[in-house]
Amino acid sequence: MSKPNGSIKRILVVEDEASITDMCRIVLTREGFDVEIADNGMVAQEMIEKKQYDLCLVDIRMPKMSGEELYLWLKEKYPRMVDGVIFTTGSMIDEEARTFLGRSGRPLLPKPFALRELREVVEEALKQKKI
Amino acid sequence: MMAKQEKILIVDDEQVIRKLLNQALSKEGYPCQEAGNAEEALEKLRNDGFSLVLLDIKMPGKSGAEILSEIKAGYPDMAVVMATAVTDITVAIQCLKRGADDYICKPFNLDEVSMVIQKALEKRGLQLKVREYQQHLEEKVEEQTEEIRRLFLGAIEALVVALEAKDTYSGGHSRRVTSIALSLGKELVLSPNDMEDLRWGSLLHDVGKIAVDQLIQNKPGKLTREEYEHIMIHPHVGANIVQPVVNKKVVEMIEHHHDHYDGSGLHQVTAGSAIPLGARILAVADAYDAMTSDRPYRPAMSRERALEEIKRCVTTQFDPVVADAFLKIMTRNI
């Protein structure tokens, strides 16, 4: 597994909505991150098995594999990465997902989000990771 | 008896009956023709404009009942009266269900025949009138809508012209931007609805400048950070102004028309293809027209320099797809 370069942080965006991945890629790249995209959970798993990521932006609702499933998989196989997970979600989220989010204790970024919110949540998550 | 407009086709395999009906109906003033079987009837219907078919149910070969659906499908406005023997009433009723207007029983009472036919033709006439009326009404509504839209657009244009008249440098800017934006929309194959939104968005993109201080807007020197921020309130103000009169897409187009593709613009909340396409189109059209017009702080740039500048800002300020389409149009129009 290749390790991320010490100075450049690597972010994996797991998301099926093109305009959102586009926005994340453009903005986070400009912020100096190395940004990679997976448009579903299965692709994300393959990528995570090959590379290490500092942060993982995960959409809760995705076809094929939910954000929750991906999170549980990470928890089991790559527990150190769990601290780098940021969830994103559209307006509709059911009680079950809400409970799961609360239990996971990971930050949630509701869609559509503003650039500032994206930058802040990413910055905050990196800070938390260092501690 | 006065000659009538509606032509009748009499379809019966018995010549005697055809003759009898022909005579009776001709006397009533209807131009009549006869057909001895289904094929002949269909042939005559194809070649001549009839209003009503008097159709015998039982005929050798294809029966009248059989060709009824065919006639109704091919000539929906045709009135059809079935002729039947008293013993076949059930078949006649089935025919009514399948679109025949009425039936007459053999042996005929000629007065009754004439009455049934008159009734069927009257019904047909009414149906045609209702349809014509509806069509006319639709046309009328469409005409009126178009007229209202035209007036509305005219009023908005007048407002924009008035606004631009206040400013020495932006005369005709919105109209030129509209024209560039629409050719870009065409190049990017937008739908007619999106084109219409784009027209409104580009015409109205700068109405928010009404809230911008004239001294700052026409300042000859370089703007301070504060002054620039002040001018940049115009997309947001503009979106608020037009919000009650245009749809959401147009409002968003105006709100985001100064967004940079890479998210680096002032107060920007979104980036990349999350910026509405109309706003990305406007960004290029607006920038090009601004660069090639005189400004208080600089004379107009040449077309070549402006195009170079657009190329330089692809992916940072401008959407590469839109900028590419723009450069393509401009090279074509040399």
HADDOCK unambig.tbl for C-alpha pairs under 7 A between the chains (distance, minus, plus):
assign (segid A and resid 19 and name CA) (segid B and resid 273 and name CA) 5.00 0.50 0.50
assign (segid A and resid 19 and name CA) (segid B and resid 274 and name CA) 4.66 0.50 0.50
assign (segid A and resid 20 and name CA) (segid B and resid 274 and name CA) 6.41 0.50 0.50
assign (segid A and resid 22 and name CA) (segid B and resid 272 and name CA) 5.67 0.50 0.50
assign (segid A and resid 22 and name CA) (segid B and resid 273 and name CA) 6.26 0.50 0.50
assign (segid A and resid 23 and name CA) (segid B and resid 270 and name CA) 6.84 0.50 0.50
assign (segid A and resid 23 and name CA) (segid B and resid 271 and name CA) 4.88 0.50 0.50
assign (segid A and resid 23 and name CA) (segid B and resid 272 and name CA) 4.92 0.50 0.50
assign (segid A and resid 23 and name CA) (segid B and resid 273 and name CA) 6.77 0.50 0.50
assign (segid A and resid 23 and name CA) (segid B and resid 274 and name CA) 6.24 0.50 0.50
assign (segid A and resid 26 and name CA) (segid B and resid 262 and name CA) 5.66 0.50 0.50
assign (segid A and resid 26 and name CA) (segid B and resid 272 and name CA) 6.60 0.50 0.50
assign (segid A and resid 27 and name CA) (segid B and resid 262 and name CA) 6.06 0.50 0.50
assign (segid A and resid 27 and name CA) (segid B and resid 263 and name CA) 6.10 0.50 0.50
assign (segid A and resid 114 and name CA) (segid B and resid 269 and name CA) 4.33 0.50 0.50
assign (segid A and resid 114 and name CA) (segid B and resid 270 and name CA) 5.65 0.50 0.50
assign (segid A and resid 115 and name CA) (segid B and resid 269 and name CA) 4.88 0.50 0.50
assign (segid A and resid 115 and name CA) (segid B and resid 270 and name CA) 5.50 0.50 0.50
assign (segid A and resid 116 and name CA) (segid B and resid 269 and name CA) 6.76 0.50 0.50
